Amino acid sequence: MSTVLEGRPPTASARLPRPVPRSAAPGGAVVRGALVVGCLLVVAFWWSGTPAAAGATPGGAATGAGELAGLLAAFLVCAQLLLIGRVPWFERAVGFDRLVAWHRSLGTSVVLLVLTHVALMVVGGALLDRQTPWGEAVSILTTQPEMVSAFVGTGLFVLVGATSARLARRVLSYEAWFVVHLSVYVGIYLTFGHQIAAGAHFVADPVARAVWTALYVATAAALLTWRVLVPLLAHRRMLLRVEHVVPEAPGVVSVWLQGRAVDELEARGGQFVLLRFLVRGHLTTAHPYSLSMVPTAHRLRVTVAALGDHSADVARLRTGTRVLVEGPFGRFTADAARGHRSLLVAGGAGIGPIRALAQELVARGHDVQVVHRAHDVAGLALGRELTGVPGLRYLALPGRRAQLGYDPLDREHLAAAVPDIAGRDVFVCGPESMTAAVVDVARTLGVPRRAIHHEELSLA
């Protein structure tokens, strides 16, 4: 059995994915700039199609502002979908964690703009028609084309927005949230018909209708390509299946997947993939799981902690279960290192990407130190794979703070464990609170901000 299958990071001569030069990633400025330009074009389109006399009365001004809010919401919902559409260029430019964060922010903006659109159109119409807002709302709903469907679609937008709030996310399971979240596609479909049939800027302008329709068609094509077609083609090529499931620690298992041409994924240590296990209970959702080793030609491995219903069920997967894979994603890789000395800090399920990242850094000849935090010795999953590896120092820090009487990752103890931390790149992966604490401690110990690397792994 090879050193990789035994869990040991390979030597520098082992085949690893081709590094991506830093300069190849254009950064988030281009994406942010494109969003700003798109919004400005929408404003210019609205301005050119709005009569000057529209702002002469309060009712006309409110109605015009409501039309602008609706146009911006309709444009931003396309941008929001593209950000999480698995489009490779966006992921390389920004990073999946930031794309998800931007998607959340835009989601809030879209819901607020939709509600603003509805409120202003009702108030503006009421002022123009000299009737009560309630009467105007009933009139709009019963006389304007596609309004009933738009009303239902707006309700779905609000529902999705409400269930995405932090309080709701604490109550809902990921699976329940995901099912509700899917209804946004129905909402988009229902409201699009209203835009084209009743939008003041589209009714008498076939060119504008064609351009707006092309925007939505292009967005749908991108989603179908990268979220459906590409994963299906990858599955057909790799025929990925569960080889076996190995317990690593209480509540932690490694899932070995076997297929052909797996290394064509060109996945890097520290990245993650989206896996959809084609078995009952897993079909409806794809979940992000970090690679816990650099894939070989025929195998890849993810290490999963039981943090929810889906991840807990992973331990019961049967050999031979077929798997759809998307990715890889993430920029938490060896390319982020600015020097040849790195400190890798892992906590909980964070040991998976840290182990794979250590594998790649060691193969590059880097001086690597891994600090592994766990509640107890039994929780040091994959720790045995990192002991005795040339070029790597592994330090296990088991024990709860209440029992130890101190925090092993506080400033004093981390400085004692890694005296040269200020000269190292620091990669952190673990629970959010631990990651934030380590980042703060590293900064106080003189590590430059640009040398501290972490990445959130979430779709919710």
C-alpha positions as CSV (number, residue, x, y, z in Angstrom):
1,M,0.0,0.0,0.0
2,S,1.3,3.5,-0.9
3,T,2.3,6.1,1.7
4,V,-0.8,8.1,0.7
5,L,-3.2,5.3,1.5
6,E,-1.4,4.7,4.8
7,G,-2.2,8.2,5.7
8,R,1.3,9.6,5.4
9,P,2.0,12.8,3.5
10,P,4.1,11.8,0.5
11,T,7.6,12.9,-0.2
12,A,8.3,15.9,-2.4
13,S,8.5,13.7,-5.5
14,A,4.9,12.6,-5.2
15,R,2.5,13.8,-7.8
16,L,0.5,16.7,-6.6
17,P,-2.0,19.1,-8.4
18,R,-0.4,21.8,-10.4
19,P,-0.1,25.0,-8.3
20,V,-2.1,28.0,-9.4
21,P,-0.1,31.2,-9.6
22,R,-1.2,34.0,-7.4
23,S,-1.5,36.3,-10.4
24,A,-4.0,34.0,-12.0
25,A,-6.6,34.9,-9.4
26,P,-8.0,38.4,-10.3
27,G,-9.5,39.0,-6.8
28,G,-12.9,40.2,-5.7
29,A,-12.5,43.8,-7.0
30,V,-13.5,42.8,-10.5
31,V,-16.6,41.0,-9.3
32,R,-17.6,43.9,-7.0
33,G,-16.9,46.3,-9.8
34,A,-19.2,44.3,-12.2
35,L,-22.0,44.4,-9.6
36,V,-21.7,48.2,-9.2
37,V,-21.5,48.7,-13.0
38,G,-24.6,46.5,-13.5
39,C,-26.5,48.4,-10.9
40,L,-25.5,51.7,-12.5
41,L,-26.7,50.4,-15.9
42,V,-30.0,49.5,-14.4
43,V,-30.4,53.0,-12.9
44,A,-29.5,54.5,-16.3
45,F,-32.1,52.2,-18.0
46,W,-34.7,53.3,-15.4
47,W,-33.8,57.0,-15.8
48,S,-34.0,56.9,-19.6
49,G,-37.4,55.2,-19.6
50,T,-39.0,57.4,-16.9
51,P,-40.8,60.5,-18.0
52,A,-39.6,63.8,-16.5
53,A,-43.1,64.6,-15.4
54,A,-43.2,61.4,-13.2
55,G,-41.5,63.2,-10.3
56,A,-43.8,66.2,-10.4
57,T,-46.2,64.7,-7.9
58,P,-45.7,62.7,-4.7
59,G,-47.6,59.8,-6.2
60,G,-45.5,59.8,-9.4
61,A,-42.2,60.1,-7.5
62,A,-43.2,57.2,-5.2
63,T,-44.2,55.1,-8.2
64,G,-41.0,55.9,-10.0
65,A,-38.9,55.0,-7.0
66,G,-40.8,51.8,-6.6
67,E,-40.1,50.9,-10.2
68,L,-36.4,51.5,-9.6
69,A,-36.4,49.3,-6.5
70,G,-38.1,46.5,-8.5
71,L,-35.6,46.7,-11.3
72,L,-32.6,46.6,-8.9
73,A,-34.1,43.7,-7.0
74,A,-34.6,41.8,-10.3
75,F,-31.0,42.4,-11.4
76,L,-29.5,41.6,-8.0
77,V,-31.4,38.3,-7.7
78,C,-29.6,37.1,-10.9
79,A,-26.2,38.3,-9.5
80,Q,-27.1,36.5,-6.2
81,L,-27.7,33.2,-8.0
82,L,-24.5,33.5,-10.2
83,L,-22.4,34.0,-7.0
84,I,-23.3,30.5,-5.8
85,G,-23.8,29.0,-9.3
86,R,-20.4,27.1,-9.0
87,V,-19.1,29.2,-11.9
88,P,-15.3,28.5,-11.7
89,W,-14.2,32.0,-12.6
90,F,-16.1,33.5,-9.7
91,E,-14.8,30.9,-7.3
92,R,-11.2,31.4,-8.3
93,A,-11.5,35.2,-8.2
94,V,-13.2,35.5,-4.8
95,G,-13.2,32.3,-2.9
96,F,-16.3,30.2,-2.1
97,D,-16.6,31.4,1.5
98,R,-16.7,35.1,0.4
99,L,-19.1,34.2,-2.4
100,V,-21.5,32.7,0.1
101,A,-21.2,35.7,2.4
102,W,-21.9,38.0,-0.6
103,H,-24.8,35.8,-1.6
104,R,-26.3,36.2,2.0
105,S,-25.8,40.0,1.9
106,L,-27.4,40.3,-1.5
107,G,-30.3,38.1,-0.4
108,T,-31.1,40.6,2.4
109,S,-30.8,43.5,-0.1
110,V,-33.1,41.7,-2.6
111,V,-35.8,41.1,0.0
112,L,-35.7,44.7,1.2
113,L,-35.8,46.0,-2.3
114,V,-38.8,43.8,-3.2
115,L,-40.7,44.9,-0.1
116,T,-39.8,48.6,-0.9
117,H,-41.0,48.1,-4.5
118,V,-44.4,46.7,-3.3
119,A,-44.8,49.4,-0.7
120,L,-43.9,52.3,-3.0
121,M,-46.1,51.1,-5.8
122,V,-49.1,50.7,-3.5
123,V,-48.5,54.1,-1.8
124,G,-47.7,55.9,-5.1
125,G,-50.7,54.4,-6.9
126,A,-53.0,55.3,-3.9
127,L,-51.8,59.0,-4.1
128,L,-52.3,59.1,-7.9
129,D,-55.7,57.4,-7.8
130,R,-56.8,59.1,-4.6
131,Q,-57.9,56.1,-2.7
132,T,-56.7,54.2,0.4
133,P,-53.5,52.1,0.2
134,W,-55.7,49.0,0.9
135,G,-58.0,49.8,-1.9
136,E,-55.1,50.4,-4.2
137,A,-53.5,47.1,-3.3
138,V,-56.7,45.3,-4.1
139,S,-57.0,47.2,-7.4
140,I,-53.5,46.4,-8.4
141,L,-53.9,42.7,-7.5
142,T,-57.1,42.3,-9.5
143,T,-56.4,44.5,-12.6
144,Q,-52.7,44.3,-13.5
145,P,-51.4,41.3,-15.5
146,E,-49.5,38.5,-13.7
147,M,-50.1,40.2,-10.3
148,V,-51.4,37.1,-8.5
149,S,-48.3,35.1,-9.5
150,A,-46.1,38.1,-8.5
151,F,-47.9,38.2,-5.1
152,V,-47.1,34.5,-4.5
153,G,-43.5,35.0,-5.7
154,T,-43.0,37.9,-3.4
155,G,-44.3,35.8,-0.5
156,L,-41.8,33.1,-1.4
157,F,-39.0,35.7,-1.4
158,V,-40.0,36.9,2.1
159,L,-40.2,33.3,3.3
160,V,-36.8,32.4,2.1
161,G,-35.4,35.6,3.6
162,A,-37.0,35.0,7.0
163,T,-35.8,31.4,7.2
164,S,-32.2,32.5,6.3
165,A,-32.1,34.8,9.4
166,R,-29.7,33.6,12.1
167,L,-32.4,32.9,14.6
168,A,-34.3,30.7,12.1
169,R,-31.2,28.9,11.0
170,R,-30.6,27.8,14.6
171,V,-34.0,26.1,14.7
172,L,-34.2,24.7,11.2
173,S,-32.1,21.8,10.1
174,Y,-29.9,22.3,7.0
175,E,-32.2,19.9,5.0
176,A,-35.4,21.9,5.9
177,W,-33.7,25.2,5.2
178,F,-32.5,23.9,1.8
179,V,-35.9,22.8,0.8
180,V,-37.4,26.2,1.6
181,H,-34.5,27.9,-0.1
182,L,-35.2,26.0,-3.3
183,S,-38.6,27.7,-3.5
184,V,-36.9,30.9,-4.4
185,Y,-36.5,29.6,-8.0
186,V,-40.3,29.3,-8.1
187,G,-40.5,32.9,-6.8
188,I,-38.2,34.1,-9.5
189,Y,-40.2,32.4,-12.2
190,L,-43.5,33.8,-10.9
191,T,-42.2,37.4,-10.6
192,F,-40.4,37.4,-13.9
193,G,-43.7,37.1,-15.8
194,H,-45.0,40.1,-13.9
195,Q,-41.9,42.2,-14.8
196,I,-42.3,41.5,-18.6
197,A,-46.1,41.8,-18.7
198,A,-46.6,44.8,-16.4
199,G,-43.2,46.6,-16.1
200,A,-43.6,50.1,-17.3
201,H,-40.1,49.9,-18.9
202,F,-40.8,46.7,-20.8
203,V,-44.4,46.8,-22.0
204,A,-43.7,49.1,-25.0
205,D,-40.0,48.3,-25.5
206,P,-39.3,44.9,-27.2
207,V,-35.5,45.5,-27.1
208,A,-35.6,46.0,-23.4
209,R,-37.7,42.9,-22.9
210,A,-35.3,40.9,-25.1
211,V,-32.2,42.1,-23.1
212,W,-33.9,41.4,-19.7
213,T,-35.1,38.0,-20.9
214,A,-31.5,37.2,-22.1
215,L,-30.2,38.1,-18.6
216,Y,-32.5,35.6,-17.0
217,V,-31.9,32.9,-19.6
218,A,-28.1,33.3,-19.2
219,T,-28.4,33.0,-15.5
220,A,-30.5,29.9,-15.8
221,A,-28.0,28.4,-18.3
222,A,-25.1,29.0,-16.0
223,L,-26.9,27.3,-13.1
224,L,-27.9,24.3,-15.2
225,T,-24.4,24.0,-16.6
226,W,-22.3,24.2,-13.4
227,R,-24.8,22.8,-10.9
228,V,-26.3,20.1,-12.9
229,L,-24.6,19.2,-16.2
230,V,-20.9,19.4,-15.1
231,P,-21.5,17.2,-12.0
232,L,-23.4,14.6,-14.0
233,L,-20.6,14.5,-16.7
234,A,-18.0,14.3,-13.9
235,H,-19.9,11.4,-12.4
236,R,-20.1,9.6,-15.7
237,R,-16.4,10.0,-16.2
238,M,-15.2,9.1,-12.7
239,L,-18.0,6.7,-11.6
240,L,-17.3,7.7,-8.0
241,R,-18.5,5.3,-5.3
242,V,-18.1,4.8,-1.5
243,E,-15.2,2.4,-1.0
244,H,-15.5,2.2,2.8
245,V,-16.2,4.3,5.9
246,V,-13.6,4.3,8.6
247,P,-14.2,5.5,12.2
248,E,-11.5,8.0,13.2
249,A,-12.7,9.4,16.6
250,P,-16.0,9.5,18.5
251,G,-18.5,11.1,16.0
252,V,-15.9,11.4,13.3
253,V,-15.5,9.1,10.2
254,S,-13.5,9.1,7.1
255,V,-15.3,8.3,3.8
256,W,-13.0,6.8,1.2
257,L,-14.3,7.2,-2.4
258,Q,-13.1,5.2,-5.3
259,G,-13.4,5.9,-9.0
260,R,-11.3,6.5,-12.1
261,A,-9.3,9.6,-13.2
262,V,-10.1,11.2,-9.8
263,D,-6.9,13.2,-9.9
264,E,-8.4,15.1,-12.9
265,L,-10.3,17.1,-10.3
266,E,-6.9,18.8,-9.6
267,A,-8.0,19.2,-6.0
268,R,-5.6,20.8,-3.6
269,G,-4.9,20.2,0.1
270,G,-7.2,22.4,2.1
271,Q,-10.0,22.5,-0.5
272,F,-13.4,21.0,-0.2
273,V,-15.9,19.3,-2.5
274,L,-19.7,19.1,-2.6
275,L,-20.8,15.5,-2.3
276,R,-24.3,14.2,-3.1
277,F,-24.7,10.6,-2.1
278,L,-27.2,8.9,-4.3
279,V,-29.1,7.1,-1.7
280,R,-32.3,7.8,0.2
281,G,-31.9,10.6,2.7
282,H,-29.0,12.2,0.8
283,L,-30.5,12.7,-2.7
284,T,-31.9,16.2,-2.2
285,T,-28.9,18.0,-1.0
286,A,-25.2,18.3,-1.7
287,H,-23.0,19.0,1.4
288,P,-19.6,20.6,1.6
289,Y,-16.9,18.3,3.0
290,S,-13.2,19.1,3.1
291,L,-10.7,16.7,1.6
292,S,-8.5,15.1,4.3
293,M,-5.9,13.9,1.8
294,V,-4.8,15.0,-1.7
295,P,-6.7,12.8,-4.1
296,T,-4.8,10.1,-6.0
297,A,-5.6,8.7,-9.4
298,H,-8.4,6.5,-8.1
299,R,-9.3,7.7,-4.6
300,L,-10.2,10.7,-2.5
301,R,-11.1,10.9,1.2
302,V,-13.2,13.3,3.3
303,T,-13.3,13.2,7.0
304,V,-16.7,14.1,8.5
305,A,-17.8,15.1,12.0
306,A,-21.4,14.3,13.0
307,L,-22.6,17.9,13.3
308,G,-26.1,17.4,11.9
309,D,-28.6,14.9,10.5
310,H,-26.8,14.6,7.2
311,S,-23.3,14.3,8.5
312,A,-24.4,11.8,11.2
313,D,-25.9,9.6,8.5
314,V,-22.7,9.6,6.6
315,A,-21.3,7.0,9.0
316,R,-24.0,4.6,7.8
317,L,-23.2,4.8,4.1
318,R,-22.8,1.4,2.5
319,T,-20.0,0.3,0.3
320,G,-20.8,0.9,-3.4
321,T,-23.1,3.9,-2.9
322,R,-22.7,6.2,-5.9
323,V,-21.6,9.8,-5.4
324,L,-21.9,13.0,-7.4
325,V,-19.0,15.4,-6.8
326,E,-18.8,19.2,-7.4
327,G,-15.6,21.1,-7.1
328,P,-13.1,21.5,-5.8
329,F,-13.7,24.8,-4.1
330,G,-11.8,27.0,-1.7
331,R,-8.5,29.0,-1.6
332,F,-7.3,27.6,1.7
333,T,-4.3,26.0,0.0
334,A,-0.5,25.9,0.0
335,D,-0.5,28.7,-2.6
336,A,-1.6,31.1,0.1
337,A,1.7,30.6,2.0
338,R,4.0,33.6,1.6
339,G,7.1,31.8,3.0
340,H,8.4,28.2,3.6
341,R,7.4,28.0,7.2
342,S,3.8,27.4,8.3
343,L,1.8,26.8,11.4
344,L,-1.4,24.8,10.9
345,V,-3.9,25.0,13.8
346,A,-6.8,22.5,13.7
347,G,-9.8,22.0,16.0
348,G,-12.6,19.4,15.7
349,A,-13.4,18.5,12.1
350,G,-10.9,21.1,11.0
351,I,-8.2,18.5,11.1
352,G,-9.4,17.1,7.8
353,P,-8.3,20.1,5.6
354,I,-5.3,20.7,7.9
355,R,-4.1,17.2,7.3
356,A,-4.4,17.5,3.5
357,L,-2.8,20.9,3.6
358,A,0.1,19.6,5.7
359,Q,0.5,16.8,3.1
360,E,1.0,19.3,0.3
361,L,3.2,21.7,2.2
362,V,5.5,18.9,3.3
363,A,5.7,17.7,-0.3
364,R,6.8,21.2,-1.3
365,G,9.6,21.0,1.3
366,H,8.1,23.5,3.7
367,D,8.8,23.5,7.5
368,V,5.4,22.6,8.9
369,Q,4.1,22.6,12.5
370,V,0.6,21.3,13.2
371,V,-1.1,22.2,16.5
372,H,-4.1,19.9,17.0
373,R,-6.7,20.9,19.6
374,A,-9.4,18.5,20.9
375,H,-11.5,18.0,24.0
376,D,-9.8,14.7,24.8
377,V,-7.2,12.3,23.4
378,A,-10.0,10.2,21.8
379,G,-10.9,13.3,19.7
380,L,-7.5,13.6,18.0
381,A,-8.8,12.2,14.7
382,L,-6.1,11.6,12.1
383,G,-3.4,12.6,14.5
384,R,-1.5,9.4,14.1
385,E,-1.1,10.2,10.4
386,L,0.9,13.3,11.2
387,T,3.3,11.9,13.7
388,G,6.9,11.0,12.7
389,V,6.6,12.7,9.3
390,P,9.9,14.3,8.1
391,G,9.6,18.0,7.9
392,L,6.5,18.1,10.1
393,R,6.2,18.7,13.9
394,Y,2.9,17.5,15.3
395,L,1.7,18.9,18.7
396,A,-1.5,17.5,20.2
397,L,-3.3,19.7,22.8
398,P,-6.2,17.6,24.2
399,G,-8.3,18.6,27.2
400,R,-11.1,20.9,28.0
401,R,-10.2,24.4,29.3
402,A,-12.2,23.9,32.5
403,Q,-10.2,20.7,33.3
404,L,-6.8,22.1,32.3
405,G,-7.3,25.4,34.0
406,Y,-6.1,27.4,31.0
407,D,-6.5,27.8,27.3
408,P,-3.8,26.0,25.3
409,L,-4.3,28.4,22.5
410,D,-4.0,31.6,24.4
411,R,-1.2,34.0,23.8
412,E,1.2,32.7,26.5
413,H,0.8,29.0,25.6
414,L,0.8,29.4,21.8
415,A,3.9,31.5,22.0
416,A,5.6,28.8,24.1
417,A,4.5,26.1,21.7
418,V,5.6,28.0,18.6
419,P,8.3,30.5,19.5
420,D,8.9,31.5,15.9
421,I,5.2,32.0,15.1
422,A,5.8,35.6,13.9
423,G,7.8,34.3,11.0
424,R,5.3,31.6,9.9
425,D,2.2,31.6,7.8
426,V,-0.7,30.6,10.1
427,F,-3.5,28.4,8.7
428,V,-6.5,27.9,11.0
429,C,-9.4,25.6,10.6
430,G,-11.9,24.7,13.3
431,P,-15.0,26.0,15.1
432,E,-15.7,29.6,14.5
433,S,-15.0,30.8,18.0
434,M,-11.6,28.9,18.0
435,T,-10.7,30.3,14.6
436,A,-11.4,33.9,15.7
437,A,-9.4,33.4,18.9
438,V,-6.4,32.0,17.2
439,V,-6.5,34.8,14.6
440,D,-6.5,37.4,17.4
441,V,-3.7,35.7,19.3
442,A,-1.6,35.4,16.1
443,R,-2.0,39.1,15.4
444,T,-0.8,40.0,18.9
445,L,2.2,37.7,18.5
446,G,3.3,39.7,15.4
447,V,1.9,37.6,12.6
448,P,1.0,39.9,9.7
449,R,-2.7,39.9,8.7
450,R,-1.8,38.8,5.2
451,A,0.0,35.7,6.6
452,I,-3.1,34.5,8.5
453,H,-5.4,32.2,6.5
454,H,-8.8,30.8,7.3
455,E,-11.9,30.0,5.3
456,E,-15.6,29.4,6.3
457,L,-17.1,26.1,5.1
458,S,-20.8,26.7,4.8
459,L,-23.6,27.0,2.2
460,A,-26.2,28.3,4.6
